[in-house]
């Protein structure tokens, strides 16, 4: 029983530590599945911005330009941090759970993009 309780505490800590997982959990408490695989819509301007970033990242890798790639990664992380701040306001102050859903989806997308860009950066460093 102690082992089971310990595992649940560790799982809760991981969820609280990760802004996307924390927001996803809070939304699930209100019956909202933020990352439903049947609804993958995101705002078009957001998707276009990410596509441009990916294209610039591919160009930077092709040119072996580590500093350009690092600037793209920094820009993605800055946008993610801004989204997190907005998400906190949306969830805590406004309690607008439906609006928070889109932010969680965008954050998840940016998380994946940052991970992919980090992998590109690692390939340049090798």
C-alpha positions, -999 to 999 in steps of 0.1 A, spaced: 0 0 0 29 24 8 44 16 -26 12 24 -43 8 57 -24 43 66 -32 37 60 -69 6 82 -69 25 110 -51 52 108 -77 27 109 -105 10 139 -90 43 157 -86 52 151 -123 17 165 -133 21 196 -111 57 202 -123 47 202 -160 25 232 -170 9 213 -198 1 183 -177 -11 205 -148 -35 225 -171 -47 193 -188 -55 178 -154 -74 210 -143 -94 210 -175 -102 173 -171 -117 181 -137 -142 203 -155 -149 177 -182 -127 191 -209 -103 168 -228 -77 193 -240 -58 169 -261 -85 149 -277 -72 131 -307 -104 136 -326 -102 174 -325 -68 187 -335 -77 222 -346 -54 251 -338 -56 287 -349 -43 292 -385 -19 321 -376 -4 299 -348 2 270 -372 16 293 -399 41 308 -374 53 273 -364 56 262 -400 78 292 -407 99 284 -377 104 248 -388 114 260 -423 139 284 -408 153 256 -385 158 233 -415 176 262 -433 198 268 -403 207 231 -401 214 230 -438 237 261 -433 252 245 -402 242 277 -384 239 268 -347 233 304 -335 203 308 -359 189 276 -346 195 286 -310 176 319 -317 146 299 -330 146 277 -299 148 307 -277 118 323 -295 98 291 -292 105 290 -254 96 327 -250 63 321 -267 57 290 -245 64 310 -214 40 338 -225 13 311 -232 19 296 -197 15 331 -181 -18 336 -201 -30 301 -193 -25 307 -155 -46 339 -158 -72 321 -178 -75 292 -154 -69 309 -121 -85 343 -125 -110 340 -153 -118 303 -148 -125 302 -185 -118 265 -190 -130 263 -227 -106 292 -236 -78 274 -218 -82 243 -239 -67 261 -270 -38 274 -250 -30 239 -237 -31 225 -272 -8 253 -284 16 246 -255 17 209 -263 25 218 -299 53 242 -288 67 216 -264 70 191 -293 85 218 -315 111 227 -289 120 191 -284 124 187 -322 146 218 -324 167 206 -295 173 174 -315 183 194 -345 207 215 -323 222 182 -310 228 170 -345 247 203 -353 268 199 -321 279 164 -330 
